[in-house]
Amino acid sequence: MKRSEGPLQLLVIFISLNSLICLKPAEEVSTILHSKLAKYNKNLRPNYGEELVTIGISAEIFSVLDISDKNMEFTVSMEFKQTWNDTRLSFEVGDGTVKEIGVGADFAQNFWVPDTFFANEKSSSIPQHLTDTKMFLTIQSSGEISLSRRLVVTASCQMDLRMFPLDSQVCSLEIQSSGHSVQDMQH
């Protein structure tokens, strides 16, 4: 009788381990996020007290909505993307299928995000049809984070109109951190 109990116990243990390894993607994402958030402090930047955080920036301009020489400003509609590495959010890629996790605006508020702003901004807004989905955050297994936001920005632009109508203007968006020094964060 004891011989039949041994293999049965081994079979039960094997089935339990196998079911842990073969999590469904949604369960795997939930497990990863809950384990990371349990000890994560969103108020501390990545590498706090160590090296600075490098923030990669890209902007895809969808359209130039307005250029005002009278107000010395321009308005653009764009996708603004920031990337950085937060090793606190890195995770192992096992036999499961999850290599990247995407979260929406509500859940993204649980993570540290750069306090980037446009220094020459006069106003900015989220396009009205996108108010529920104003940002999307992606976490790679390496801890590489991407944050995308759709924005409409109006910014100042000093224009030299002395050569009008043969003038040429260069307008830029000036990017800064509102609370971190250049020793903490670099764009």
C-alpha positions in Angstrom: 0.0 0.0 0.0 2.8 2.4 0.7 4.3 1.9 -2.8 1.1 3.3 -4.4 1.1 6.4 -2.2 4.6 7.4 -3.2 4.1 7.7 -7.0 0.7 9.4 -6.4 2.3 12.1 -4.3 5.0 12.6 -6.9 2.3 12.9 -9.6 0.4 15.5 -7.6 3.5 17.6 -7.0 4.4 17.4 -10.7 1.0 18.6 -11.7 1.1 21.5 -9.2 4.5 22.6 -10.4 3.5 22.2 -14.0 0.4 24.4 -13.5 2.5 27.1 -11.9 5.0 27.1 -14.8 2.2 27.2 -17.5 0.3 30.3 -16.3 -2.0 31.9 -18.8 -0.7 35.3 -20.0 -3.2 37.3 -18.0 -2.4 35.4 -14.8 1.3 35.7 -15.4 1.0 39.5 -15.9 -1.1 39.8 -12.7 1.4 37.8 -10.7 4.3 39.9 -12.0 2.6 43.2 -11.3 1.5 42.2 -7.9 4.9 41.0 -6.9 6.6 44.2 -8.2 4.1 46.6 -6.6 4.4 44.9 -3.2 7.8 46.5 -2.6 7.8 49.4 -5.2 8.0 53.1 -4.1 6.7 55.3 -6.9 7.9 58.4 -5.0 11.6 57.4 -5.6 13.1 57.7 -9.0 15.0 54.7 -10.4 18.6 54.4 -9.2 17.8 56.8 -6.3 21.1 57.7 -4.5 23.1 56.2 -7.3 23.6 57.2 -11.0 21.2 59.5 -12.8 18.2 58.3 -14.9 18.4 58.9 -18.6 15.1 59.7 -20.2 14.9 59.1 -24.0 12.4 61.4 -25.7 10.6 61.2 -29.0 7.7 63.1 -30.4 5.7 62.3 -33.5 4.0 65.4 -34.7 0.6 64.6 -36.3 -0.2 68.1 -37.3 0.8 71.7 -36.9 -2.6 73.1 -35.9 -1.7 76.8 -35.7 1.2 79.3 -36.1 0.5 82.8 -34.7 3.0 85.5 -35.5 0.8 87.9 -33.5 1.1 85.9 -30.3 4.5 84.4 -31.1 3.3 80.8 -30.6 2.6 77.6 -32.4 0.3 74.7 -31.6 1.0 71.0 -32.5 -0.8 67.7 -32.0 1.6 64.9 -31.2 2.4 61.6 -29.6 5.0 62.3 -26.9 7.0 59.2 -25.8 9.5 58.9 -23.0 11.7 55.8 -22.2 13.8 55.0 -19.2 15.1 52.0 -17.3 13.7 51.0 -13.9 15.4 47.8 -12.8 12.9 47.5 -9.9 10.3 46.5 -12.5 12.4 44.0 -14.4 11.1 40.4 -14.4 12.2 37.0 -15.5 10.9 35.6 -18.8 10.2 32.0 -18.1 8.4 29.4 -20.1 5.4 31.8 -20.2 4.6 34.1 -23.1 4.9 37.4 -21.3 7.9 39.5 -22.3 6.2 42.9 -22.2 3.4 44.3 -20.0 1.2 47.2 -21.1 -1.0 49.2 -18.7 -3.3 52.1 -19.1 -3.6 55.4 -17.4 -5.3 54.2 -14.2 -2.7 51.5 -13.5 0.3 53.6 -14.7 -0.3 55.9 -11.7 1.3 53.1 -9.5 4.7 53.7 -11.1 7.3 56.4 -11.0 7.2 58.5 -14.2 9.4 61.5 -15.2 8.1 64.9 -14.3 8.9 66.2 -17.8 7.3 69.4 -19.0 7.7 71.9 -21.8 9.5 75.0 -20.5 8.1 77.2 -23.3 4.6 75.8 -23.0 1.7 78.2 -22.9 -0.9 75.4 -22.7 -1.4 71.7 -23.3 -4.3 69.4 -23.3 -5.3 65.9 -24.1 -7.4 65.6 -27.3 -11.0 65.4 -26.2 -11.8 62.1 -27.8 -8.9 60.5 -25.8 -9.6 61.7 -22.3 -10.0 58.2 -20.9 -6.8 56.9 -22.4 -4.4 59.8 -21.9 -1.4 57.6 -21.4 -0.1 54.1 -22.0 2.9 52.6 -20.2 4.8 49.5 -21.4 7.2 47.5 -19.2 9.8 45.3 -20.9 11.2 42.3 -19.0 14.6 44.2 -18.8 12.9 47.0 -16.8 12.8 49.3 -19.9 9.7 51.5 -19.6 8.0 53.4 -22.4 5.3 56.0 -21.6 3.3 57.4 -24.5 0.9 60.3 -24.3 -1.2 62.0 -27.0 -1.0 65.8 -26.5 -2.0 69.1 -28.1 0.6 71.7 -27.0 0.8 75.4 -27.6 4.2 76.8 -27.0 5.9 80.2 -27.4 8.3 80.8 -30.3 10.3 84.0 -30.7 9.9 84.9 -34.3 12.1 87.3 -36.2 9.8 88.8 -38.8 12.1 91.6 -40.1 12.6 89.7 -43.4 8.8 89.0 -43.9 7.6 87.7 -46.3 11.0 86.0 -47.0 11.6 85.0 -43.4 12.1 81.5 -42.0 11.3 80.6 -38.4 12.5 77.8 -36.2 10.2 76.9 -33.3 11.1 74.3 -30.7 9.7 72.6 -27.6 12.0 73.0 -24.6 12.0 70.0 -22.4 12.9 70.0 -18.7 12.2 68.2 -15.4 10.1 70.1 -12.9 11.6 68.6 -9.8 14.9 66.8 -10.6 18.3 68.3 -11.2 20.7 67.4 -14.0 22.5 65.2 -11.4 19.3 63.1 -11.0 17.8 63.0 -14.5 19.0 63.7 -18.0 16.8 64.1 -21.1 
